[in-house]
Amino acid sequence: MSNEGIILELFSRVKSLEGKVTVLENRLNSAGDEEEGNDIPTSGGTTNQENDSLEKITRSVARQHVIDRLNETNKDITALKGNKAKGSGVVIQSKSNPDKELKAKFYYSKSHLEHVSSWHTVSHKDITNDDIDLHIFTVSYNQEFYTFFFTSDELIDFIRGKRSDNSDLFHFYFQYRNGRYVEVRDQEYNVSKFYDRWTLVSDLV
């Protein structure tokens, strides 16, 4: 495994421990659940003053960017924020047939290295959920967004070459290397064809 792979593997393990601690804290404090997402807080090297000068890129900000871009690119659809009742992060409706809609699962990650580099976790039950039509992965790096689109069938096919962890989660590390986009968690795959597929939804609705 490369040095970058080792670093991202450590992020994965730290995030797993953070999740367990959060569960315990929520039980002790009777705190409500936070909005779902894969955002990992960064640590060290950045002062509060520096942070204040930059727009805070949260999962909600990233999702709104995707919704706005989908609506700008596809005039025949309306993209909306989903909710738990809808079972998705983004809902895409046909303007000509409002009863026709797609449900998209949305995943967000900050970049954890000095280039485009994400860490996303996806549960096996979400990948095989027949109600989910599309999986959208967004990475933020230097105040810009990088987005990958997989149909449900494409993601099911893609994970055939991946391993799940003990919690039945699949880990995705999207990176930009040598002029192409790759996914490197288990082995290196060229995923450039999944990048910036903004008009895909018009073909699916």
N, CA and C of each residue as an Amber inpcrd file, in Angstrom:
protein
   615
   0.8590000  -1.2020000   0.0000000   0.0000000   0.0000000   0.0000000
   0.8860000   1.2390000   0.0000000   0.5410000   2.2500000  -0.7790000
   1.3280000   3.4680000  -0.8640000   1.2120000   4.2650000   0.4330000
   2.1080000   5.2840000   0.5700000   2.0420000   6.1450000   1.7550000
   0.6860000   6.8340000   1.8610000   0.1420000   7.3040000   0.7130000
  -1.1720000   7.9530000   0.7340000  -2.2500000   6.9660000   1.1730000
  -2.1200000   5.7320000   0.7090000  -3.0880000   4.7140000   1.1090000
  -3.0480000   4.4510000   2.5990000  -1.8290000   4.4390000   3.1590000
  -1.6780000   4.2260000   4.6020000  -2.3130000   5.3780000   5.3790000
  -2.0630000   6.6180000   4.9070000  -2.6530000   7.7850000   5.5780000
  -4.1650000   7.7120000   5.5700000  -4.7360000   7.3690000   4.4150000
  -6.1980000   7.2990000   4.3150000  -6.7590000   6.1300000   5.1250000
  -5.9900000   5.0500000   5.2110000  -6.4100000   3.9280000   6.0450000
  -6.4680000   4.3600000   7.5050000  -5.4900000   5.1740000   7.9410000
  -5.5020000   5.6870000   9.3080000  -6.6940000   6.6020000   9.5340000
  -7.0330000   7.4520000   8.5400000  -8.2380000   8.2790000   8.6340000
  -9.4640000   7.3990000   8.8430000  -9.5050000   6.2900000   8.1050000
 -10.6470000   5.3810000   8.1960000 -10.7870000   4.8230000   9.6070000
  -9.6620000   4.4250000  10.1750000  -9.7010000   3.8400000  11.5200000
 -10.0580000   4.8910000  12.5740000  -9.4910000   6.0850000  12.4180000
  -9.8210000   7.1700000  13.3490000 -11.2950000   7.5000000  13.2780000
 -11.8360000   7.5710000  12.0490000 -13.2520000   7.8880000  11.8800000
 -14.1330000   6.8270000  12.5220000 -13.7240000   5.5640000  12.4010000
 -14.4840000   4.4830000  13.0270000 -14.5220000   4.6510000  14.5410000
 -13.3700000   4.9900000  15.1340000 -13.3200000   5.2190000  16.5780000
 -14.1410000   6.4410000  16.9710000 -14.0680000   7.4980000  16.1570000
 -14.8640000   8.6970000  16.4380000 -16.3530000   8.3630000  16.4400000
 -16.7540000   7.5210000  15.4950000 -18.1610000   7.1400000  15.4250000
 -18.6210000   6.4210000  16.6740000 -17.7880000   5.5200000  17.1870000
 -18.1380000   4.7800000  18.4030000 -18.2250000   5.7110000  19.6100000
 -17.2760000   6.6550000  19.6940000 -17.3020000   7.6260000  20.7930000
 -18.5570000   8.4850000  20.7140000 -18.9080000   8.9060000  19.5030000
 -20.0960000   9.7410000  19.3200000 -21.3540000   9.0210000  19.7680000
 -21.4560000   7.7430000  19.4310000 -22.6200000   6.9600000  19.8530000
 -22.7300000   6.9310000  21.3690000 -21.6020000   6.7130000  22.0290000
 -21.6040000   6.6800000  23.4920000 -21.9750000   8.0400000  24.0800000
 -21.4300000   9.1100000  23.5050000 -21.7540000  10.4520000  23.9900000
 -23.2270000  10.7640000  23.8020000 -23.7730000  10.3730000  22.6620000
 -25.1950000  10.6280000  22.4030000 -26.0870000   9.8840000  23.3930000
 -25.6890000   8.6840000  23.7350000 -26.4790000   7.9230000  24.7140000
 -26.4170000   8.5560000  26.0930000 -25.2180000   9.0620000  26.4480000
 -25.0600000   9.6630000  27.7630000 -25.7760000  11.0070000  27.8630000
 -25.7130000  11.7690000  26.8020000 -26.2630000  13.1260000  26.8270000
 -27.6480000  13.2410000  26.2160000 -28.1640000  12.1260000  25.7300000
 -29.4710000  12.1140000  25.0520000 -29.5140000  13.1470000  23.9310000
 -28.3840000  13.2650000  23.2350000 -28.2900000  14.2370000  22.1530000
 -28.9590000  13.6990000  20.9090000 -29.4620000  14.6030000  20.0570000
 -30.0680000  14.1960000  18.8010000 -29.0090000  13.8200000  17.7950000
 -29.4070000  13.0620000  16.8120000 -28.4900000  12.6690000  15.7460000
 -28.1550000  13.8630000  14.8840000 -26.8940000  13.9620000  14.4580000
 -26.4950000  14.9950000  13.5250000 -26.8290000  14.5450000  12.1230000
 -26.8540000  15.4950000  11.1910000 -27.1340000  15.1700000   9.7900000
 -26.0810000  14.2050000   9.2800000 -26.5130000  13.1950000   8.5130000
 -25.5840000  12.1830000   8.0270000 -24.5470000  12.8060000   7.1100000
 -23.3770000  12.1780000   7.0290000 -22.3410000  12.6590000   6.1290000
 -21.0170000  11.9920000   6.4460000 -20.0430000  12.1870000   5.5730000
 -18.7440000  11.5780000   5.7380000 -17.6590000  12.6090000   5.9660000
 -18.0390000  13.8050000   6.3730000 -17.0710000  14.8720000   6.5510000
 -16.1810000  14.5790000   7.7560000 -14.8830000  14.6680000   7.5810000
 -13.9240000  14.4280000   8.6610000 -13.2840000  15.7460000   9.0430000
 -13.3370000  16.1530000  10.3270000 -12.7140000  17.4100000  10.7140000
 -11.2110000  17.3710000  10.4890000 -10.6440000  18.4600000   9.9840000
  -9.2040000  18.5240000   9.8320000  -8.5930000  18.9530000  11.1480000
  -7.2980000  18.7020000  11.3260000  -6.6510000  19.0530000  12.5920000
  -5.2730000  19.6300000  12.3100000  -4.9110000  20.6390000  13.0740000
  -3.5640000  21.1840000  13.0060000  -3.3130000  22.0170000  11.7620000
  -2.4020000  22.9720000  11.8680000  -1.9080000  23.6930000  10.7120000
  -2.7680000  24.8530000  10.2640000  -3.9860000  25.0090000  10.7550000
  -4.8640000  26.0920000  10.3230000  -5.4230000  26.8030000  11.5380000
  -5.2630000  28.1140000  11.6080000  -5.7660000  28.8730000  12.7440000
  -7.2280000  29.1880000  12.5420000  -7.9070000  29.5870000  13.6350000
  -9.3020000  29.9890000  13.5380000  -9.4640000  31.1850000  12.6070000
  -8.4970000  32.1060000  12.6500000  -8.5710000  33.2870000  11.7970000
  -8.5310000  32.8930000  10.3250000  -7.6690000  31.9250000   9.9780000
  -7.5970000  31.4490000   8.6010000  -8.8810000  30.7630000   8.2010000
  -9.4510000  29.9930000   9.0950000 -10.7080000  29.3100000   8.8020000
 -11.8170000  30.3110000   8.5440000 -11.8540000  31.3890000   9.3230000
 -12.9150000  32.3770000   9.1770000 -12.8680000  33.0790000   7.8280000
 -11.6690000  33.1410000   7.2010000 -11.5330000  33.8300000   5.9210000
 -12.0270000  32.9830000   4.7560000 -12.2800000  31.7050000   4.9940000
 -12.7480000  30.8040000   3.9550000 -14.1900000  30.4020000   4.2230000
 -14.9210000  30.1680000   3.1380000 -16.2790000  29.6550000   3.3040000
 -16.1990000  28.2620000   3.9050000 -16.9990000  28.0010000   4.9050000
 -17.0100000  26.6770000   5.5080000 -17.7760000  25.7290000   4.5910000
 -17.0750000  24.7430000   4.0520000 -17.6910000  23.7800000   3.1520000
 -18.2120000  22.6240000   3.9900000 -19.5120000  22.5670000   4.1610000
 -20.1600000  21.4940000   4.8990000 -20.8660000  20.5660000   3.9160000
 -21.4150000  19.4990000   4.4430000 -22.1880000  18.5820000   3.5950000
 -23.3670000  19.3030000   2.9680000 -24.0370000  20.1510000   3.7260000
 -25.1950000  20.8830000   3.2020000 -24.7950000  21.8240000   2.0720000
 -23.6570000  22.5120000   2.2360000 -23.1700000  23.4100000   1.1890000
 -22.8450000  22.6230000  -0.0780000 -22.1770000  21.4890000   0.0940000
 -21.8090000  20.6630000  -1.0580000 -23.0500000  20.1200000  -1.7630000
 -24.0290000  19.6750000  -0.9900000 -25.2550000  19.1490000  -1.6020000
 -26.0000000  20.2380000  -2.3610000 -26.0460000  21.4550000  -1.8060000
 -26.7280000  22.5410000  -2.4990000 -26.0150000  22.8780000  -3.8050000
 -24.6890000  22.8120000  -3.7950000 -23.9260000  23.0220000  -5.0380000
 -24.3540000  22.0090000  -6.0960000 -24.4610000  20.7470000  -5.6990000
 -24.8600000  19.6920000  -6.6440000 -26.2710000  19.9380000  -7.1590000
 -27.1900000  20.3020000  -6.2790000 -28.5730000  20.5730000  -6.6870000
 -28.6180000  21.7360000  -7.6780000 -27.9020000  22.8140000  -7.3640000
 -27.8910000  23.9740000  -8.2510000 -27.3080000  23.6180000  -9.6150000
 -26.2290000  22.8650000  -9.6210000 -25.5700000  22.4960000 -10.8870000
 -26.4670000  21.5650000 -11.7130000 -27.1530000  20.6490000 -11.0560000
 -28.0720000  19.7630000 -11.7730000 -29.1880000  20.5670000 -12.4360000
 -29.7400000  21.5260000 -11.7110000 -30.8270000  22.3450000 -12.2620000
 -30.3510000  23.2430000 -13.4000000 -29.1290000  23.7420000 -13.2960000
 -28.5820000  24.5920000 -14.3490000 -28.2870000  23.7940000 -15.6180000
 -27.8540000  22.5510000 -15.4450000 -27.4090000  21.7370000 -16.5770000
 -28.5530000  21.0100000 -17.2730000 -29.6020000  20.6990000 -16.5220000
 -30.7140000  19.9070000 -17.0620000 -32.0050000  20.7100000 -16.9530000
 -32.4710000  21.2340000 -18.0510000 -33.6690000  22.0790000 -18.0420000
 -34.9610000  21.2780000 -17.9710000 -34.8640000  19.9690000 -18.1370000
 -36.0650000  19.1310000 -18.1450000 -36.3420000  18.4770000 -16.7990000
 -35.5340000  18.8110000 -15.7810000 -35.7220000  18.2110000 -14.4520000
 -35.7030000  19.2830000 -13.3850000 -36.1710000  18.8920000 -12.1880000
 -36.0450000  19.7360000 -11.0020000 -35.3740000  18.9050000  -9.9140000
 -34.2220000  19.3530000  -9.4580000 -33.5040000  18.6730000  -8.3770000
 -33.8300000  19.3590000  -7.0630000 -34.1200000  18.5650000  -6.0450000
 -34.5290000  19.0760000  -4.7440000 -33.7630000  18.3700000  -3.6390000
 -33.6850000  19.0300000  -2.5000000 -33.1130000  18.4100000  -1.3190000
 -34.0260000  17.2840000  -0.8440000 -33.4610000  16.1070000  -0.6400000
 -34.2360000  14.9860000  -0.1220000 -34.2870000  15.0200000   1.3980000
 -34.9050000  14.0290000   1.9650000 -34.9910000  13.9170000   3.4190000
 -35.0820000  12.4470000   3.7960000 -35.1020000  12.1820000   5.0720000
 -35.1310000  10.7860000   5.5120000 -36.4030000  10.0780000   5.0610000
 -37.5100000  10.8200000   5.0010000 -38.7630000  10.2240000   4.5420000
 -38.6470000   9.7790000   3.0890000 -37.9140000  10.5840000   2.2960000
 -37.6850000  10.2410000   0.8860000 -36.6200000   9.1590000   0.7390000
 -35.8260000   8.9760000   1.7800000 -34.7980000   7.9490000   1.7400000
 -33.5960000   8.3020000   0.8950000 -33.3740000   9.5980000   0.6610000
 -32.2610000   9.9770000  -0.2060000 -31.7790000  11.3740000   0.1390000
 -30.6260000  11.7450000  -0.4400000 -30.0800000  13.0760000  -0.2230000
 -30.5560000  14.0820000  -1.2320000 -30.8300000  13.6160000  -2.4560000
 -31.2960000  14.4820000  -3.5340000 -32.4110000  13.7550000  -4.2800000
 -33.4650000  14.4940000  -4.5830000 -34.5730000  13.9570000  -5.3750000
 -34.6040000  14.7010000  -6.7010000 -34.7010000  13.9600000  -7.8030000
 -34.7250000  14.5510000  -9.1360000 -36.0590000  14.2080000  -9.7920000
 -36.8270000  15.2310000 -10.1330000 -38.1610000  15.0400000 -10.7170000
 -38.1910000  15.5000000 -12.1610000 -38.9380000  14.7750000 -12.9780000
 -39.1410000  15.1740000 -14.3660000 -40.1610000  16.3110000 -14.4210000
 -39.8730000  17.3700000 -15.1940000 -40.8200000  18.4770000 -15.3180000
 -42.0330000  18.0780000 -16.1490000 -41.8340000  17.1930000 -17.1180000
 -42.9410000  16.7720000 -17.9750000 -43.8180000  15.7210000 -17.3120000
 -43.2550000  15.0080000 -16.3330000 -44.0120000  13.9760000 -15.6240000
 -43.6040000  14.0020000 -14.1570000 -44.2720000  14.8430000 -13.3470000
 -43.8920000  15.0010000 -11.9270000 -43.9170000  13.7100000 -11.1240000
 -44.6530000  12.7060000 -11.5910000 -44.6920000  11.4350000 -10.8720000
 -43.4190000  10.6170000 -11.0970000 -42.6370000  11.0100000 -12.0970000
 -41.3970000  10.3000000 -12.3940000 -40.2520000  10.9830000 -11.6620000
 -39.5750000  10.2630000 -10.7820000 -38.4830000  10.8540000 -10.0290000
 -37.3810000   9.8460000  -9.7590000 -36.2020000  10.3790000  -9.5250000
 -35.0480000   9.5800000  -9.1400000 -34.6720000   9.9270000  -7.7100000
 -34.2200000   8.9430000  -6.9700000 -33.7010000   9.1770000  -5.6330000
 -32.1910000   8.9460000  -5.6640000 -31.4610000   9.9650000  -5.2400000
 -30.0030000   9.8950000  -5.2620000 -29.4430000   9.9420000  -3.8480000
 -28.5770000   9.0170000  -3.5360000 -27.8540000   9.0380000  -2.2650000
 -26.6590000   9.9650000  -2.4280000 -26.4800000  10.8710000  -1.4600000
 -25.4230000  11.8680000  -1.5690000 -24.3490000  11.6280000  -0.5170000
 -23.0850000  11.6680000  -0.9410000 -21.9500000  11.4540000  -0.0500000
 -20.9750000  12.6360000  -0.2020000 -20.4640000  13.1090000   0.9090000
 -19.5500000  14.2500000   0.8670000 -18.2810000  13.9690000   1.6710000
 -17.1530000  14.4510000   1.1510000 -15.8920000  14.3550000   1.8780000
 -15.0350000  15.5690000   1.5670000 -14.3520000  16.0750000   2.5850000
 -13.2850000  17.0370000   2.3400000 -12.0760000  16.2810000   1.7970000
 -11.1730000  17.0150000   1.1540000  -9.9270000  16.4200000   0.7020000
  -8.9680000  16.3600000   1.8860000  -8.2990000  15.2190000   2.0570000
  -7.4650000  15.0160000   3.2350000  -5.9730000  15.0840000   2.9510000
  -5.5960000  15.2810000   1.6790000  -4.2010000  15.4140000   1.3030000
  -4.0200000  16.7190000   0.5350000  -2.8250000  16.9740000   0.0530000
  -2.5470000  18.2130000  -0.6730000  -2.9120000  18.0980000  -2.1510000
  -3.9710000  17.3960000  -2.4250000  -4.5480000  17.3040000  -3.7670000
  -5.9420000  16.7120000  -3.5910000  -6.6730000  16.5580000  -4.6770000
  -8.0200000  15.9880000  -4.5760000  -7.9090000  14.5740000  -4.0250000
  -8.4600000  14.3400000  -2.8520000  -8.3530000  13.0340000  -2.2100000
  -9.4580000  12.9060000  -1.1700000 -10.3550000  11.9480000  -1.3770000
 -11.5400000  11.8410000  -0.5190000 -11.5210000  10.5590000   0.3040000
 -12.4150000  10.5100000   1.2600000 -12.7370000   9.2570000   1.9350000
 -14.2430000   9.2230000   2.1300000 -14.9000000   8.2730000   1.4680000
 -16.3380000   8.0660000   1.6060000 -16.5870000   6.6430000   2.1170000
 -17.6380000   6.4870000   2.9060000 -18.0820000   5.1560000   3.3010000
 -19.5050000   4.9450000   2.8130000 -19.7580000   3.7460000   2.2950000
 -21.0650000   3.4090000   1.7430000 -21.4850000   2.0600000   2.2920000
 -22.6790000   1.9840000   2.8450000 -23.1520000   0.7190000   3.3910000
 -23.6510000  -0.1940000   2.2820000 -23.4950000  -1.4740000   2.4860000
 -23.9520000  -2.4580000   1.4970000 -25.4620000  -2.3500000   1.2980000
 -26.1970000  -2.0450000   2.3640000 -27.6660000  -1.9590000   2.2380000
 -28.0740000  -0.7720000   1.3700000 -27.2920000   0.3100000   1.3800000
 -27.5990000   1.4420000   0.5030000 -27.2860000   1.1140000  -0.9560000
 -26.2030000   0.3790000  -1.1710000 -25.8310000   0.0090000  -2.5380000
 -26.8890000  -0.9070000  -3.1500000 -27.4550000  -1.7750000  -2.3560000
 -28.4330000  -2.7440000  -2.8730000 -29.8830000  -2.3060000  -2.6570000
 -30.0890000  -1.0830000  -2.1870000 -31.4340000  -0.5610000  -1.9520000
 -32.1080000  -0.2540000  -3.2880000 -33.1890000  -0.9580000  -3.6060000
 -33.8660000  -0.7740000  -4.8900000 -34.5010000   0.6070000  -5.0190000
 -34.6810000   1.3240000  -3.9140000 -35.2810000   2.6600000  -3.9740000
 -34.2710000   3.7370000  -4.3700000 -32.9830000   3.4070000  -4.3220000
 -31.9420000   4.3640000  -4.6840000 -31.5450000   4.1380000  -6.1460000
 -31.6680000   5.1920000  -6.9500000 -31.3660000   5.0970000  -8.3800000
 -29.9620000   5.5860000  -8.7240000 -29.4210000   6.4420000  -7.8870000
 -28.1720000   7.1140000  -8.2290000 -27.3620000   7.3610000  -6.9690000
 -26.0420000   7.2820000  -7.1030000 -25.1250000   7.5800000  -5.9930000
 -24.2080000   8.7110000  -6.4350000 -24.2020000   9.7960000  -5.6510000
 -23.4340000  10.9950000  -5.9940000 -22.3710000  11.2230000  -4.9240000
 -21.1030000  11.2250000  -5.3510000 -19.9770000  11.4450000  -4.4480000
 -19.3550000  12.8040000  -4.7650000 -19.2540000  13.6760000  -3.7550000
 -18.6600000  14.9970000  -3.9570000 -17.4850000  15.2010000  -3.0090000
 -16.4050000  15.7470000  -3.5620000 -15.1900000  16.0380000  -2.8060000
 -14.9320000  17.5390000  -2.8890000 -14.5820000  18.1650000  -1.7880000
 -14.1850000  19.5790000  -1.8280000 -12.6850000  19.6900000  -1.6200000
 -12.0710000  20.5470000  -2.4410000 -10.6370000  20.7950000  -2.3320000
 -10.3690000  22.2130000  -2.8170000  -9.7200000  23.0170000  -1.9810000
  -9.4040000  24.4080000  -2.3260000 -10.6460000  25.1770000  -2.7870000
 -11.7540000  25.0010000  -2.0440000 -12.9860000  25.7320000  -2.3090000
 -13.6330000  25.3530000  -3.6480000 -13.2500000  24.2170000  -4.2140000
 -13.8670000  23.7160000  -5.4310000 -14.4370000  22.3240000  -5.1640000
 -15.3920000  21.9180000  -6.0270000 -16.0590000  20.6390000  -5.8550000
 -15.7360000  19.7050000  -7.0210000 -15.6030000  18.4310000  -6.6910000
 -15.3390000  17.3840000  -7.6720000 -16.3880000  16.2950000  -7.4390000
 -17.1610000  15.9810000  -8.4800000 -18.3440000  15.1450000  -8.2710000
 -18.3550000  13.9440000  -9.2140000 -18.7110000  12.7850000  -8.6530000
 -18.7620000  11.5260000  -9.3920000 -20.1770000  10.9540000  -9.2990000
 -20.6800000  10.4580000 -10.4120000 -22.0340000   9.9120000 -10.4820000
 -21.9800000   8.4350000 -10.8720000 -22.6360000   7.5880000 -10.0640000
 -22.7810000   6.1720000 -10.3650000 -24.2710000   5.8220000 -10.3470000
 -24.7600000   5.1440000 -11.3740000 -26.0990000   4.5760000 -11.2620000
 -26.0060000   3.4190000 -10.2730000 -27.1410000   2.9570000  -9.8000000
 -27.1390000   1.8460000  -8.8400000 -26.4870000   0.6110000  -9.4370000
 -26.8070000   0.3170000 -10.7000000 -26.2180000  -0.8570000 -11.3460000
 -24.7090000  -0.7030000 -11.5100000 -24.2650000   0.5060000 -11.8380000
 -22.8310000   0.7390000 -11.9940000 -22.0860000   0.5660000 -10.6770000
 -22.6850000   1.0330000  -9.5790000 -22.0120000   0.9080000  -8.2880000
 -21.9830000  -0.5520000  -7.8280000 -23.0680000  -1.2740000  -8.0730000
 -23.0890000  -2.7020000  -7.7350000 -21.9900000  -3.4410000  -8.4870000
 -21.8310000  -3.1070000  -9.7560000 -20.7850000  -3.7320000 -10.5580000
 -19.3970000  -3.3080000 -10.0630000 -19.2670000  -2.0390000  -9.6570000
 -17.9810000  -1.5080000  -9.2360000 -17.4760000  -2.1880000  -7.9660000
 -18.3530000  -2.4780000  -7.0250000 -17.8990000  -3.0360000  -5.7470000
 -17.4990000  -4.5090000  -5.8600000 -17.7010000  -5.1110000  -7.0110000
 -17.2480000  -6.5030000  -7.1810000 -15.7360000  -6.6060000  -6.9990000
 -15.0400000  -5.5170000  -7.2560000 -13.5900000  -5.5190000  -7.0750000
 -13.1430000  -4.9060000  -5.7600000 -14.0770000  -4.6970000  -4.8220000
 -13.7510000  -4.0650000  -3.5490000 -14.0540000  -5.0010000  -2.3860000
 -13.4680000  -4.6880000  -1.2400000 -13.7200000  -5.4500000  -0.0170000
 -14.4880000  -4.5860000   0.9700000 -15.4360000  -5.1730000   1.6520000
 -16.1390000  -4.4520000   2.7180000 -15.4300000  -4.7100000   4.0450000
 -15.6740000  -3.8110000   5.0220000 -15.0580000  -4.0080000   6.3280000
 -15.9820000  -4.8330000   7.2190000 -15.6310000  -4.9430000   8.4950000
 -16.4150000  -5.7790000   9.4110000 -17.8170000  -5.2340000   9.6620000
 -18.0290000  -3.9520000   9.3580000 -19.3540000  -3.3450000   9.5290000
 -20.1650000  -3.3450000   8.2290000 -19.6910000  -4.0980000   7.2410000
 -20.3600000  -4.1860000   5.9410000 -20.3910000  -2.8390000   5.2320000
 -19.3070000  -2.0670000   5.4160000 -19.1590000  -0.7790000   4.7480000
 -18.0740000  -0.8820000   3.6770000 -18.3050000  -0.2100000   2.5600000
 -17.2960000  -0.0980000   1.5170000 -16.6650000   1.2870000   1.5950000
 -15.3520000   1.3530000   1.4310000 -14.6250000   2.6110000   1.5120000
 -14.1700000   3.0180000   0.1130000 -14.3560000   4.3010000  -0.1930000
 -13.9990000   4.8410000  -1.5050000 -13.0160000   5.9880000  -1.3220000
 -11.8550000   5.8830000  -1.9590000 -10.8570000   6.9410000  -1.9430000
 -10.7170000   7.4680000  -3.3670000 -11.4020000   8.5680000  -3.6820000
 -11.2780000   9.1890000  -4.9950000 -10.1030000  10.1650000  -4.9840000
  -9.2570000  10.0880000  -5.9920000  -8.1020000  10.9740000  -6.0880000
  -7.8930000  11.4120000  -7.5370000  -7.1040000  12.4810000  -7.6880000
  -6.6910000  12.9330000  -9.0140000  -5.2030000  12.6850000  -9.1440000
  -4.8270000  11.8120000 -10.0930000  -3.4300000  11.4440000 -10.2630000
  -3.0790000  11.4060000 -11.7430000  -1.9610000  12.0060000 -12.0820000
  -1.4160000  11.8990000 -13.4370000  -2.4500000  12.1800000 -14.5200000
  -3.2490000  13.2340000 -14.2870000  -4.1880000  13.6620000 -15.3060000
  -5.4590000  12.8440000 -15.4090000  -5.7440000  12.0070000 -14.4170000
  -6.9780000  11.2300000 -14.4510000  -7.5030000  11.0450000 -13.0280000
  -8.7870000  10.7410000 -12.9390000  -9.4220000  10.4890000 -11.6560000
  -9.4270000   8.9850000 -11.3960000  -9.0250000   8.6240000 -10.1780000
  -8.9150000   7.2090000  -9.8290000  -9.5480000   6.9630000  -8.4630000
  -9.8920000   5.7060000  -8.2170000 -10.3600000   5.2580000  -6.9020000
  -9.3550000   4.2200000  -6.4470000  -8.7840000   4.4000000  -5.2360000
  -7.5810000   3.6560000  -4.8740000  -7.6930000   2.8860000  -3.5590000
  -8.8800000   2.7330000  -3.0160000  -8.9930000   2.1060000  -1.6980000
  -8.4710000   0.6710000  -1.6840000  -8.8780000  -0.1430000  -2.6420000
  -8.4680000  -1.5500000  -2.6750000  -7.4250000  -1.8000000  -3.7520000
  -7.6420000  -1.2250000  -4.9060000  -6.6560000  -1.1890000  -5.9780000
  -7.0110000   0.0050000  -6.8510000  -6.1390000   0.3720000  -7.7520000
  -6.3830000   1.5960000  -8.5120000  -7.3170000   1.3330000  -9.6910000
  -8.4350000   2.0900000  -9.7340000  -9.3760000   2.0350000 -10.8340000
  -9.4750000   3.4250000 -11.4660000  -9.5030000   3.4670000 -12.7730000
  -9.7450000   4.7250000 -13.4700000 -11.2360000   5.0220000 -13.4310000
 -11.6290000   6.1210000 -12.7580000 -13.0520000   6.4690000 -12.6310000
 -13.3690000   7.7790000 -13.3480000 -12.5240000   8.1570000 -14.2990000
 -12.7350000   9.4120000 -15.0190000 -14.0900000   9.4520000 -15.7150000
 -14.5790000   8.3040000 -16.1780000 -15.8560000   8.2830000 -16.8970000
 -17.0410000   8.5850000 -15.9850000 -16.8510000   8.4830000 -14.6820000
 -17.9290000   8.7720000 -13.7320000 -17.9070000  10.2280000 -13.2550000
 -16.8780000  10.9730000 -13.6520000 -16.6790000  12.3400000 -13.1650000
 -17.5060000  13.3490000 -13.9730000 -18.1670000  14.2670000 -13.2570000
 -18.9000000  15.3860000 -13.8810000 -19.9570000  14.9250000 -14.8890000
 -20.7080000  13.9030000 -14.5510000 -21.7610000  13.4060000 -15.4590000
 -23.0950000  14.1280000 -15.1560000 -23.0820000  15.4410000 -15.3160000
 -24.2060000  16.2300000 -14.8750000 -25.4780000  15.9700000 -15.6800000
 -25.3720000  15.5690000 -16.9330000 -26.5690000  15.3410000 -17.7700000
 -27.0820000  13.9140000 -17.6580000 -26.4390000  13.0940000 -16.8440000
 -26.8700000  11.7060000 -16.6900000 -28.3140000  11.6130000 -16.2220000
 -28.7310000  12.5170000 -15.3390000 -30.0810000  12.4310000 -14.7680000
 -31.1650000  12.5830000 -15.8400000 -30.9130000  13.3990000 -16.8550000
 -31.8980000  13.5790000 -17.9250000 -32.0770000  12.2910000 -18.7130000
 -31.0240000  11.4920000 -18.8130000 -31.1190000  10.2160000 -19.5060000
 -31.8750000   9.1750000 -18.6830000 -31.8660000   9.3430000 -17.3560000
 -32.4640000   8.3410000 -16.4830000 -33.9320000   8.6160000 -16.1600000
 -34.3130000   9.9030000 -16.1600000 -35.6930000  10.2310000 -15.7750000
 -36.6580000   9.8690000 -16.8980000
